[in-house]
Amino acid sequence: MNAPGWLLCLKGEAVIDLPDGDFVRLRAGEGYQLASMWDVLPTRDGTTLLLMG
C-alpha cells in the first residue's frame, strides 16, 4: 500500500513491512506513522487496524 497516515492497532498484533527490509510490530494500543510504501501482516486472529490519514 502507499497510503500515508497513522496506523493504529486496536486489537491483536500485526507486522508492518516497510521498504529496505525494515519492519515494525504493532500490538494493541500502539500506532505508527507511515510515510512510504508498506504492507501489513496480521499475526493474530481478530487483529483490527485503523488507518487515519
Backbone as JSON Lines, residues from 0, in Angstrom:
{"i":0,"aa":"M","n":[0.85,-1.18,0.0],"ca":[0.0,0.0,0.0],"c":[0.89,1.24,0.0]}
{"i":1,"aa":"N","n":[0.3,2.33,-0.33],"ca":[1.06,3.58,-0.35],"c":[0.21,4.7,0.22]}
{"i":2,"aa":"A","n":[-0.5,4.43,1.29],"ca":[-1.34,5.44,1.91],"c":[-0.63,5.98,3.16]}
{"i":3,"aa":"P","n":[-0.27,7.26,3.17],"ca":[0.37,7.82,4.37],"c":[-0.65,8.06,5.47]}
{"i":4,"aa":"G","n":[-0.19,8.13,6.69],"ca":[-1.04,8.41,7.83],"c":[-0.6,7.6,9.04]}
{"i":5,"aa":"W","n":[-1.43,7.62,10.07],"ca":[-1.17,6.86,11.29],"c":[-1.9,5.53,11.2]}
{"i":6,"aa":"L","n":[-1.2,4.44,11.47],"ca":[-1.82,3.13,11.54],"c":[-1.87,2.73,13.01]}
{"i":7,"aa":"L","n":[-3.08,2.51,13.52],"ca":[-3.27,2.16,14.92],"c":[-3.74,0.72,15.03]}
{"i":8,"aa":"C","n":[-3.19,0.0,15.97],"ca":[-3.62,-1.37,16.24],"c":[-4.63,-1.32,17.39]}
{"i":9,"aa":"L","n":[-5.88,-1.61,17.07],"ca":[-6.93,-1.57,18.08],"c":[-7.06,-2.88,18.83]}
{"i":10,"aa":"K","n":[-6.74,-3.99,18.14],"ca":[-6.87,-5.31,18.75],"c":[-5.91,-6.28,18.06]}
{"i":11,"aa":"G","n":[-5.29,-7.16,18.81],"ca":[-4.39,-8.15,18.23],"c":[-2.97,-7.65,18.06]}
{"i":12,"aa":"E","n":[-2.37,-8.06,16.95],"ca":[-0.97,-7.73,16.69],"c":[-0.72,-7.85,15.19]}
{"i":13,"aa":"A","n":[0.14,-6.97,14.65],"ca":[0.45,-7.01,13.23],"c":[1.9,-6.58,13.0]}
{"i":14,"aa":"V","n":[2.46,-7.05,11.89],"ca":[3.79,-6.64,11.46],"c":[3.61,-5.76,10.22]}
{"i":15,"aa":"I","n":[4.2,-4.57,10.26],"ca":[4.14,-3.65,9.13],"c":[5.45,-3.81,8.36]}
{"i":16,"aa":"D","n":[5.34,-4.27,7.13],"ca":[6.51,-4.49,6.27],"c":[6.82,-3.18,5.54]}
{"i":17,"aa":"L","n":[8.03,-2.66,5.76],"ca":[8.46,-1.38,5.2],"c":[9.56,-1.63,4.16]}
{"i":18,"aa":"P","n":[9.88,-0.62,3.35],"ca":[10.95,-0.78,2.34],"c":[12.31,-1.1,2.98]}
{"i":19,"aa":"D","n":[13.19,-1.62,2.17],"ca":[14.59,-1.9,2.56],"c":[14.72,-2.93,3.68]}
{"i":20,"aa":"G","n":[13.73,-3.82,3.81],"ca":[13.81,-4.89,4.8],"c":[13.45,-4.47,6.21]}
{"i":21,"aa":"D","n":[13.0,-3.24,6.41],"ca":[12.6,-2.78,7.74],"c":[11.18,-3.26,8.06]}
{"i":22,"aa":"F","n":[10.87,-3.33,9.34],"ca":[9.52,-3.7,9.76],"c":[9.24,-3.11,11.14]}
{"i":23,"aa":"V","n":[7.96,-3.02,11.46],"ca":[7.52,-2.55,12.77],"c":[6.45,-3.5,13.27]}
{"i":24,"aa":"R","n":[6.52,-3.91,14.52],"ca":[5.47,-4.74,15.11],"c":[4.56,-3.85,15.93]}
{"i":25,"aa":"L","n":[3.27,-3.92,15.65],"ca":[2.28,-3.15,16.41],"c":[1.46,-4.1,17.26]}
{"i":26,"aa":"R","n":[1.32,-3.76,18.53],"ca":[0.46,-4.5,19.45],"c":[-0.73,-3.6,19.78]}
{"i":27,"aa":"A","n":[-1.75,-4.18,20.35],"ca":[-2.95,-3.42,20.7],"c":[-2.59,-2.16,21.48]}
{"i":28,"aa":"G","n":[-3.12,-1.03,21.03],"ca":[-2.87,0.25,21.69],"c":[-1.68,1.0,21.12]}
{"i":29,"aa":"E","n":[-0.93,0.41,20.19],"ca":[0.23,1.07,19.61],"c":[-0.09,1.61,18.23]}
{"i":30,"aa":"G","n":[0.67,2.62,17.8],"ca":[0.48,3.22,16.49],"c":[1.83,3.54,15.85]}
{"i":31,"aa":"Y","n":[1.77,3.77,14.54],"ca":[2.99,4.08,13.8],"c":[2.62,5.01,12.65]}
{"i":32,"aa":"Q","n":[3.42,6.06,12.45],"ca":[3.18,6.99,11.35],"c":[3.85,6.48,10.08]}
{"i":33,"aa":"L","n":[3.06,6.28,9.05],"ca":[3.54,5.75,7.77],"c":[3.74,6.89,6.78]}
{"i":34,"aa":"A","n":[4.87,6.84,6.08],"ca":[5.16,7.89,5.1],"c":[5.61,7.31,3.76]}
{"i":35,"aa":"S","n":[5.8,5.99,3.68],"ca":[6.29,5.39,2.44],"c":[5.49,4.12,2.15]}
{"i":36,"aa":"M","n":[5.92,3.36,1.16],"ca":[5.27,2.1,0.81],"c":[5.28,1.17,2.02]}
{"i":37,"aa":"W","n":[4.19,0.38,2.17],"ca":[4.12,-0.55,3.28],"c":[3.1,-1.63,2.98]}
{"i":38,"aa":"D","n":[3.16,-2.7,3.75],"ca":[2.2,-3.79,3.69],"c":[1.99,-4.27,5.11]}
{"i":39,"aa":"V","n":[0.86,-4.86,5.39],"ca":[0.57,-5.3,6.75],"c":[0.32,-6.8,6.78]}
{"i":40,"aa":"L","n":[0.83,-7.45,7.82],"ca":[0.67,-8.88,8.01],"c":[0.12,-9.11,9.42]}
{"i":41,"aa":"P","n":[-1.19,-9.39,9.56],"ca":[-1.73,-9.68,10.89],"c":[-1.1,-10.96,11.44]}
{"i":42,"aa":"T","n":[-0.75,-10.97,12.71],"ca":[-0.11,-12.14,13.3],"c":[-1.01,-12.83,14.33]}
{"i":43,"aa":"R","n":[-2.18,-12.28,14.57],"ca":[-3.14,-12.9,15.5],"c":[-4.54,-12.81,14.9]}
{"i":44,"aa":"D","n":[-5.35,-13.83,15.18],"ca":[-6.73,-13.8,14.72],"c":[-7.47,-12.62,15.34]}
{"i":45,"aa":"G","n":[-8.33,-12.0,14.56],"ca":[-9.14,-10.89,15.06],"c":[-8.41,-9.57,15.14]}
{"i":46,"aa":"T","n":[-7.23,-9.47,14.53],"ca":[-6.48,-8.21,14.55],"c":[-7.29,-7.12,13.85]}
{"i":47,"aa":"T","n":[-7.41,-5.97,14.5],"ca":[-8.15,-4.85,13.96],"c":[-7.23,-3.63,13.9]}
{"i":48,"aa":"L","n":[-7.08,-3.06,12.69],"ca":[-6.22,-1.89,12.49],"c":[-7.06,-0.74,11.99]}
{"i":49,"aa":"L","n":[-6.62,0.47,12.3],"ca":[-7.29,1.68,11.84],"c":[-6.24,2.59,11.2]}
{"i":50,"aa":"L","n":[-6.46,2.96,9.93],"ca":[-5.57,3.88,9.24],"c":[-6.22,5.26,9.23]}
{"i":51,"aa":"M","n":[-5.53,6.23,9.83],"ca":[-6.03,7.6,9.87],"c":[-5.1,8.46,9.05]}
{"i":52,"aa":"G","n":[-5.63,9.03,7.98],"ca":[-4.79,9.81,7.08],"c":[-5.23,11.19,7.04]}
